[in-house]
Amino acid sequence: MTKVNVYSTPTCPWCKKIKDYLKEKDVDFIEHNVAEDTKAREEMVEKSGQLGVPVVDIDGTVIVGFDKDKIDKSLENL
């Protein structure tokens, strides 16, 4: 089961950076396009309290924005 979810939009440059970073680290993740997927958008807002993207959920740890240190620390705990 994939424990990393990325909530993003196609036009967000920081979303692309997060996805590229996770790919570089060989991390499997599920991408949720919140511009088109209303259910995913509602889920993202419920988890983060934020409307802005990117939002990353790493096994229950929600990170808003591209915070490399928090991402790395959360991935260590997987």
C-alpha positions as CSV (number, residue, x, y, z in Angstrom):
1,M,0.0,0.0,0.0
2,T,1.3,3.4,-1.0
3,K,1.7,5.6,2.1
4,V,2.6,8.8,0.2
5,N,-0.1,11.0,-1.4
6,V,0.6,14.2,-3.3
7,Y,-2.2,16.7,-3.7
8,S,-1.4,19.0,-6.6
9,T,-2.5,20.9,-9.7
10,P,-1.0,20.6,-13.2
11,T,0.0,24.3,-13.3
12,C,1.8,24.4,-9.9
13,P,5.6,24.6,-10.2
14,W,6.2,23.6,-6.6
15,C,4.0,20.5,-7.1
16,K,6.2,19.5,-10.0
17,K,9.3,20.0,-7.8
18,I,7.9,17.8,-5.1
19,K,6.9,15.0,-7.5
20,D,10.4,15.2,-9.2
21,Y,12.0,15.1,-5.8
22,L,10.1,12.0,-4.7
23,K,10.9,10.3,-8.0
24,E,14.6,11.1,-7.5
25,K,14.4,9.4,-4.1
26,D,12.6,6.4,-5.7
27,V,9.5,7.0,-3.5
28,D,6.2,5.6,-4.8
29,F,3.4,8.0,-4.4
30,I,-0.2,8.6,-5.5
31,E,-0.9,11.9,-7.2
32,H,-4.2,13.6,-6.7
33,N,-5.1,16.4,-9.2
34,V,-7.2,18.6,-6.9
35,A,-8.1,20.9,-9.9
36,E,-10.2,18.1,-11.4
37,D,-10.9,15.8,-8.5
38,T,-13.4,17.3,-6.0
39,K,-13.2,14.4,-3.6
40,A,-9.4,14.7,-3.4
41,R,-9.6,18.5,-2.9
42,E,-12.1,18.0,0.0
43,E,-9.8,15.3,1.4
44,M,-6.8,17.6,1.1
45,V,-8.6,20.5,2.9
46,E,-9.8,18.2,5.6
47,K,-6.2,16.9,6.2
48,S,-4.4,20.2,5.9
49,G,-6.8,23.0,6.5
50,Q,-5.3,24.5,3.3
51,L,-6.7,25.3,-0.1
52,G,-3.2,25.8,-1.6
53,V,-1.0,23.2,-3.1
54,P,1.2,21.3,-2.9
55,V,0.1,19.2,0.1
56,V,1.9,15.9,0.8
57,D,0.6,13.2,3.2
58,I,3.4,10.8,4.2
59,D,1.9,8.0,6.3
60,G,-0.4,10.5,8.1
61,T,2.2,13.4,8.4
62,V,0.7,16.3,6.4
63,I,3.2,18.7,4.9
64,V,2.1,21.9,3.2
65,G,4.5,23.3,0.6
66,F,7.8,21.9,-0.5
67,D,9.6,21.5,2.8
68,K,12.5,19.2,1.9
69,D,13.6,18.7,5.5
70,K,10.1,17.7,6.7
71,I,9.7,15.4,3.7
72,D,13.0,13.7,4.3
73,K,12.3,13.3,8.0
74,S,8.9,11.8,7.3
75,L,10.2,9.4,4.7
76,E,12.8,8.1,7.1
77,N,9.9,6.9,9.3
78,L,8.2,4.8,6.6
